[in-house]
């Protein structure tokens, strides 16, 4: 069975976009971790749930 070249190109574009979005979310998480936040959960790489880490007295 032959694959449609347009479909495979579209699939590559979509995956590339998803990878870019995932990288942006991870960069934001890493940035916030340096400022007292910690990652609690990540939903498929696009929604990151974080919480503020309070220093102990």
C-alpha positions as CSV (number, residue, x, y, z in Angstrom):
1,X,0.0,0.0,0.0
2,X,1.4,3.4,-1.0
3,X,1.3,6.3,1.5
4,X,0.0,9.6,0.4
5,X,3.0,12.1,0.4
6,X,0.8,14.9,1.5
7,X,-0.5,13.0,4.5
8,X,3.0,12.0,5.6
9,X,4.2,15.6,5.2
10,X,1.3,16.8,7.3
11,X,2.0,14.2,9.9
12,X,5.6,15.3,10.2
13,X,4.5,18.9,10.5
14,X,2.0,18.1,13.2
15,X,4.6,16.1,15.2
16,X,7.2,18.8,14.7
17,X,4.7,21.4,16.1
18,X,3.8,19.2,19.0
19,X,7.5,18.7,19.8
20,X,8.1,22.4,19.7
21,X,5.1,23.0,22.1
22,X,6.4,20.3,24.4
23,X,9.9,21.9,24.4
24,X,8.3,25.3,25.3
25,X,6.4,23.8,28.2
26,X,9.5,22.0,29.5
27,X,11.5,25.2,29.3
28,X,8.9,27.1,31.3
29,X,8.8,24.4,33.9
30,X,12.6,24.5,34.2
31,X,12.5,28.3,34.5
32,X,9.9,28.1,37.3
33,X,11.8,25.4,39.1
34,X,14.7,27.8,39.5
35,X,12.3,30.2,41.2
36,X,10.8,28.0,43.9
37,X,8.2,26.0,42.0
38,X,8.0,22.2,41.5
39,X,6.3,20.1,38.9
40,X,3.4,18.1,40.2
41,X,1.9,16.6,37.1
42,X,2.2,17.0,33.3
43,X,-0.8,16.1,31.0
44,X,0.5,14.8,27.7
45,X,3.2,17.5,27.7
46,X,1.0,20.5,27.1
47,X,-0.4,21.3,30.6
48,X,2.0,21.4,33.5
49,X,0.5,21.5,37.0
50,X,3.0,23.1,39.4
51,X,3.0,24.2,43.0
52,X,5.0,26.8,44.9
53,X,7.6,25.3,47.3
54,X,7.6,27.2,50.6
55,X,10.9,27.3,52.4
56,X,10.8,25.7,55.9
57,X,11.2,28.1,58.8
